[in-house]
Amino acid sequence: MSVFASLVEHLADLLQPLFGASAAAAAIVLFTALVRLLVHPLSRAAARGQKARTELQPRIAELRRKHARNPEKLQRAVLELHAAEKVSPLSGFLPSLCQVPAFFLLYYLFSSSSIGGQPNELLSHQLLAAPLGGRWADALGDGGPVSGAGLVYVVLFAFVAGVAVFSYRLTKRTMAERPMLPTGAGAGAGAGGGQVPGLGTITKVMPFMSFFTLVTVAVVPLAAALYVVTSTTWSAVERAVLYR
C-alpha cells in the first residue's frame, strides 16, 4: 500500500504543472487508463467470444429442434457445444472482474487515515473543491449540492448519467444483434430451453448495469468514484468500437 501511495504521489507531482491542485485526481484517471490498457486484450477476446456465440446460433437452433422434448438433454448439448468450440458464455465479464482489485486498492488508500504507520498524505488532495477522500454525503453536509464540493458531484453525476444512457442503448443494440442466449430459447423446449444456467437473469440485468455507477459514485470516496467513472467511460467507448 505504501508503494502504491508513493506511485500516486509521484504521478501527481509529474502532472502538477498541468493540473495544479487537481493533479492527484488526474493521476487517478491516468492510473485507470493504464489498468484499462492492460485489460484491453481481455476485452478484445470477449468481443470475439460474443461474435463466436452469434455464429453458433444456427447450430443451437438445430439442437433445439432435435431435443425439443428433452430440456435436460438440450441444455447439456448446448453446454457441450460451447465447450467444444471453446466459447465461454461468461467471457464478457472477465474484463470487469480483473479491475476489481484496482478499485478496492484505491478505495482503501483514500479511506485510511494512515498508511504504513504514517499519516495518509493522499487525503490532502482535492478535485477542485472536493477532497479525494470525501464522499457525496460529506459534500452535502458541508454546504449542500450548490457548494464547491457539491457542484463537483453534480457535474460528475450528470456526466455519469450521460455515459449510462449511451451504454444502455449500446448494450441493448449489441445484445439484439448478438444475443448471449439462443434466439427463441424456451420455445417448444420446456423450462430448460437450452439456456446456459443463470444467463437469462444476466441478460435482463446487463443493459441496466451502467446505471449502477451512479450509486457507486454516491457512496465511495471521490478517488474511487473517479476510477469507476473513467473505467465506465472507457468501457462505453471500447464497446462502441469493438462491437460495431
C-alpha positions as CSV (number, residue, x, y, z in Angstrom):
1,M,0.0,0.0,0.0
2,S,2.8,2.4,0.8
3,V,4.4,1.7,-2.6
4,F,1.2,2.4,-4.4
5,A,0.6,5.5,-2.4
6,S,4.0,6.7,-3.4
7,L,3.3,5.9,-7.0
8,V,0.1,8.1,-6.9
9,E,2.1,10.9,-5.2
10,H,4.8,10.7,-7.9
11,L,2.3,10.7,-10.7
12,A,0.6,13.7,-9.1
13,D,3.9,15.5,-8.9
14,L,4.5,14.9,-12.6
15,L,1.1,16.2,-13.5
16,Q,1.1,19.2,-11.1
17,P,2.4,21.7,-13.7
18,L,-0.7,20.9,-15.9
19,F,-3.4,20.3,-13.4
20,G,-2.3,22.2,-10.3
21,A,-4.2,21.2,-7.1
22,S,-6.2,18.6,-9.0
23,A,-3.0,16.7,-10.1
24,A,-3.8,13.7,-7.9
25,A,-7.2,13.4,-9.5
26,A,-5.6,13.5,-12.9
27,A,-3.1,10.8,-11.7
28,I,-6.0,8.5,-10.7
29,V,-7.5,9.0,-14.2
30,L,-4.2,8.2,-15.7
31,F,-3.8,5.1,-13.5
32,T,-7.3,3.9,-14.6
33,A,-6.3,4.3,-18.2
34,L,-3.2,2.2,-17.7
35,V,-5.3,-0.5,-16.0
36,R,-7.7,-0.5,-18.9
37,L,-4.9,-0.8,-21.4
38,L,-3.7,-3.9,-19.6
39,V,-7.2,-5.4,-19.6
40,H,-7.8,-4.4,-23.2
41,P,-6.7,-7.8,-24.6
42,L,-9.4,-9.5,-22.5
43,S,-12.0,-7.0,-23.8
44,R,-11.0,-7.9,-27.4
45,A,-11.2,-11.6,-26.5
46,A,-14.7,-11.0,-25.0
47,A,-15.8,-9.3,-28.2
48,R,-14.5,-12.2,-30.3
49,G,-16.3,-14.6,-28.0
50,Q,-19.6,-12.8,-28.4
51,K,-19.3,-12.9,-32.2
52,A,-18.5,-16.6,-32.0
53,R,-21.6,-17.1,-29.9
54,T,-23.6,-15.4,-32.6
55,E,-22.2,-17.8,-35.2
56,L,-23.3,-20.7,-33.1
57,Q,-26.9,-19.7,-33.2
58,P,-27.9,-21.9,-36.2
59,R,-26.3,-25.0,-34.6
60,I,-28.1,-24.2,-31.3
61,A,-31.4,-23.8,-33.2
62,E,-30.8,-27.3,-34.7
63,L,-30.1,-28.7,-31.3
64,R,-33.3,-27.1,-30.0
65,R,-35.3,-28.8,-32.7
66,K,-33.6,-32.1,-32.2
67,H,-34.1,-32.2,-28.4
68,A,-37.4,-30.2,-28.2
69,R,-38.9,-32.7,-25.9
70,N,-35.9,-33.3,-23.6
71,P,-34.9,-29.9,-22.0
72,E,-32.2,-31.5,-19.8
73,K,-30.6,-33.1,-22.8
74,L,-30.9,-29.9,-24.8
75,Q,-29.2,-27.9,-22.0
76,R,-26.4,-30.4,-21.8
77,A,-25.9,-30.4,-25.6
78,V,-25.7,-26.6,-25.7
79,L,-23.1,-26.6,-22.9
80,E,-21.1,-29.3,-24.7
81,L,-21.2,-27.2,-28.0
82,H,-19.9,-24.2,-26.2
83,A,-17.1,-26.3,-24.7
84,A,-16.2,-27.9,-28.0
85,E,-16.0,-24.6,-29.7
86,K,-14.1,-23.1,-26.8
87,V,-16.7,-20.3,-26.4
88,S,-17.4,-19.2,-22.8
89,P,-20.8,-17.5,-22.3
90,L,-19.3,-15.7,-19.3
91,S,-16.1,-14.4,-21.0
92,G,-17.6,-10.9,-21.3
93,F,-17.4,-10.5,-17.5
94,L,-13.6,-11.1,-17.2
95,P,-12.5,-7.5,-18.0
96,S,-14.7,-6.2,-15.2
97,L,-13.6,-8.8,-12.7
98,C,-9.9,-8.1,-13.4
99,Q,-10.5,-4.5,-12.4
100,V,-11.9,-5.2,-9.0
101,P,-8.5,-5.3,-7.2
102,A,-7.5,-1.9,-8.6
103,F,-10.8,-0.4,-7.5
104,F,-10.5,-1.7,-3.9
105,L,-6.9,-0.6,-3.8
106,L,-8.0,3.0,-4.4
107,Y,-10.9,2.6,-2.1
108,Y,-8.6,1.5,0.7
109,L,-6.0,4.2,0.1
110,F,-8.5,7.0,0.2
111,S,-10.4,5.6,3.2
112,S,-7.5,5.1,5.5
113,S,-6.2,7.8,7.8
114,S,-2.7,6.2,7.9
115,I,-0.6,4.1,5.5
116,G,2.4,2.2,6.7
117,G,2.2,3.8,10.1
118,Q,2.4,7.3,8.6
119,P,-0.4,9.9,8.1
120,N,-2.1,9.4,4.7
121,E,-1.0,12.4,2.7
122,L,-3.2,11.4,-0.2
123,L,-6.2,12.6,1.8
124,S,-5.0,16.2,1.4
125,H,-5.5,16.2,-2.3
126,Q,-8.6,17.5,-4.0
127,L,-10.5,17.7,-7.3
128,L,-11.2,21.4,-7.4
129,A,-13.0,21.9,-4.1
130,A,-13.9,18.3,-3.4
131,P,-11.5,16.2,-1.2
132,L,-10.5,12.9,-2.9
133,G,-11.1,11.1,0.3
134,G,-14.5,12.6,0.8
135,R,-18.0,11.3,-0.2
136,W,-21.1,12.8,-1.6
137,A,-22.7,12.8,1.9
138,D,-19.8,14.8,3.2
139,A,-20.3,17.4,0.4
140,L,-24.0,17.7,1.2
141,G,-23.2,18.1,4.9
142,D,-20.6,20.8,4.2
143,G,-22.9,23.1,2.2
144,G,-25.3,21.1,0.1
145,P,-25.3,20.5,-3.7
146,V,-24.5,24.1,-4.6
147,S,-21.3,24.3,-2.5
148,G,-18.0,23.9,-4.2
149,A,-17.6,20.2,-3.4
150,G,-21.3,19.7,-4.1
151,L,-21.0,21.1,-7.6
152,V,-18.2,18.7,-8.4
153,Y,-20.5,15.9,-7.6
154,V,-23.4,17.4,-9.6
155,V,-21.2,17.6,-12.7
156,L,-19.9,14.1,-12.0
157,F,-23.4,12.7,-11.7
158,A,-24.5,14.5,-14.9
159,F,-21.6,13.0,-16.8
160,V,-22.2,9.5,-15.4
161,A,-25.8,9.7,-16.4
162,G,-24.9,10.6,-19.9
163,V,-22.5,7.7,-20.2
164,A,-25.0,5.4,-18.6
165,V,-27.7,6.3,-21.2
166,F,-25.2,5.8,-24.0
167,S,-24.1,2.4,-22.6
168,Y,-27.7,1.3,-22.1
169,R,-28.6,1.9,-25.7
170,L,-25.4,0.4,-26.9
171,T,-25.8,-2.8,-24.8
172,K,-29.5,-3.2,-25.9
173,R,-28.5,-2.9,-29.6
174,T,-25.5,-5.2,-29.2
175,M,-27.5,-7.9,-27.4
176,A,-30.2,-7.7,-30.0
177,E,-27.7,-8.2,-32.8
178,R,-25.6,-10.8,-30.9
179,P,-27.7,-12.4,-28.2
180,M,-25.9,-14.3,-25.4
181,L,-28.8,-16.8,-25.3
182,P,-30.2,-18.9,-28.2
183,T,-32.8,-16.9,-30.0
184,G,-36.2,-18.1,-29.1
185,A,-34.9,-20.2,-26.2
186,G,-37.6,-21.9,-24.4
187,A,-40.0,-22.2,-27.3
188,G,-41.1,-25.8,-27.5
189,A,-38.3,-26.9,-25.2
190,G,-39.9,-26.7,-21.8
191,A,-38.4,-24.8,-18.9
192,G,-34.8,-25.6,-19.8
193,G,-34.9,-24.1,-23.3
194,G,-31.3,-24.8,-23.9
195,Q,-30.2,-21.8,-21.9
196,V,-26.9,-21.7,-20.1
197,P,-27.9,-21.7,-16.4
198,G,-28.2,-18.2,-15.0
199,L,-27.7,-16.3,-18.2
200,G,-31.4,-15.5,-18.5
201,T,-31.2,-13.2,-15.5
202,I,-27.9,-11.8,-16.6
203,T,-29.3,-10.9,-20.0
204,K,-32.2,-8.9,-18.4
205,V,-30.0,-7.1,-16.0
206,M,-27.0,-6.3,-18.2
207,P,-28.4,-3.2,-20.0
208,F,-29.0,-1.5,-16.7
209,M,-25.6,-2.2,-15.2
210,S,-24.2,1.2,-16.3
211,F,-26.8,3.0,-14.1
212,F,-25.3,1.3,-11.0
213,T,-22.3,3.5,-11.5
214,L,-24.5,6.4,-10.2
215,V,-24.9,4.6,-6.9
216,T,-21.3,3.7,-6.7
217,V,-20.2,7.3,-7.2
218,A,-22.5,8.4,-4.4
219,V,-21.2,6.1,-1.7
220,V,-17.4,5.6,-2.3
221,P,-14.6,8.1,-1.8
222,L,-14.2,10.5,-4.7
223,A,-10.9,8.9,-5.7
224,A,-12.6,5.5,-6.2
225,A,-15.5,7.3,-7.9
226,L,-13.1,8.8,-10.4
227,Y,-11.8,5.3,-11.1
228,V,-15.3,4.0,-11.7
229,V,-16.3,6.9,-13.9
230,T,-13.2,6.7,-16.0
231,S,-13.4,3.0,-16.4
232,T,-17.1,3.1,-17.3
233,T,-16.5,5.7,-19.9
234,W,-13.6,3.7,-21.3
235,S,-15.9,0.6,-21.5
236,A,-18.6,2.5,-23.4
237,V,-16.1,3.8,-26.0
238,E,-14.4,0.4,-26.2
239,R,-17.7,-1.4,-26.7
240,A,-18.7,1.1,-29.4
241,V,-15.5,0.3,-31.3
242,L,-15.2,-3.5,-30.7
243,Y,-18.9,-4.3,-31.3
244,R,-19.6,-2.1,-34.2
